[in-house]
Amino acid sequence: AALRALPLERRAAPLLLLSVAQFRPEKDHALQLKAFAALLRRASASAGDTPPPRLLLVLAGAVRHEQDAARLAALAALATSLGLRHATADGRAVRELLGGGAE
């Protein structure tokens, strides 16, 4: 009887893609966002009747000064324009996301 109560379909944990780099122009985080958006479009298009896998891209890096902060804001705007949901989190939240817990 207990087995009948279990759901037949479970949401799998998202597949995590992690990029760790300072938010500097040479790291080209914008290209990473564009590639990720293209990956999501392809996954949705090829899924057919099966839901596509849940994918999560995490861009983790340091913001050292105003130029880096402006770059991060521009990346957030790009993510929005690409139809990606996004959020900014501190190092503690990233560690928890990766399963390391808070310090």
C-alpha positions in Angstrom: 0.0 0.0 0.0 2.9 2.4 0.8 4.3 1.9 -2.7 1.0 3.0 -4.3 1.3 6.3 -2.5 4.7 7.1 -4.2 4.5 9.3 -7.3 5.3 7.6 -10.5 7.1 10.5 -11.9 9.6 12.5 -9.9 11.3 15.7 -10.9 14.9 14.9 -11.3 17.5 17.3 -9.9 18.7 19.8 -12.5 21.8 19.1 -14.4 24.2 21.7 -13.3 26.7 23.6 -15.5 29.1 25.6 -13.5 31.4 28.3 -14.8 33.8 29.8 -12.3 35.6 33.0 -13.4 35.9 36.6 -12.5 33.4 38.8 -14.4 36.0 40.2 -16.8 35.5 40.9 -20.5 38.0 38.2 -21.6 35.9 35.5 -19.9 33.1 36.1 -22.4 30.2 35.2 -20.0 27.8 36.6 -22.7 28.8 33.9 -25.0 28.1 31.3 -22.3 24.6 32.7 -21.8 23.9 32.7 -25.5 25.1 29.1 -25.9 23.1 28.0 -22.8 19.9 29.7 -24.3 20.6 27.8 -27.6 21.0 24.5 -25.7 17.7 25.0 -23.9 15.9 25.8 -27.2 17.4 22.6 -28.8 16.5 20.5 -25.8 12.9 21.7 -25.8 12.6 21.2 -29.6 14.0 17.7 -29.6 12.2 16.5 -26.4 8.9 15.6 -28.2 6.4 14.3 -25.7 9.2 13.8 -23.0 9.9 16.8 -20.8 13.4 18.2 -21.5 15.9 17.7 -18.7 16.1 20.6 -16.2 19.3 22.4 -16.8 20.9 25.1 -14.6 23.8 27.3 -15.5 25.6 28.9 -12.6 28.1 31.7 -13.4 30.2 32.1 -10.2 32.8 34.8 -9.9 34.1 37.9 -8.2 32.9 41.4 -8.7 35.9 43.5 -7.8 34.9 47.1 -8.8 32.3 49.2 -10.5 33.3 48.0 -14.0 32.8 44.4 -13.0 29.4 45.3 -11.3 28.3 47.0 -14.6 29.4 43.9 -16.5 27.3 41.7 -14.2 24.3 44.0 -14.6 24.7 43.8 -18.4 24.8 40.0 -18.2 21.6 40.0 -16.2 19.9 42.2 -18.9 21.2 39.8 -21.6 19.9 36.8 -19.7 16.5 38.5 -19.6 16.6 39.3 -23.3 17.4 35.6 -24.0 14.4 34.5 -21.9 16.5 33.0 -19.2 15.4 33.3 -15.5 18.3 34.6 -13.4 19.2 35.6 -10.0 22.3 37.0 -8.2 23.5 35.1 -5.2 26.4 35.4 -2.8 29.1 32.8 -2.3 27.1 31.1 0.6 24.1 30.5 -1.6 26.3 29.1 -4.4 28.0 26.7 -1.9 24.6 25.5 -0.8 23.4 25.0 -4.4 26.5 22.9 -5.0 25.8 20.8 -1.9 28.6 22.1 0.2 26.3 23.8 2.8 27.0 27.1 4.5 30.2 27.7 6.4 
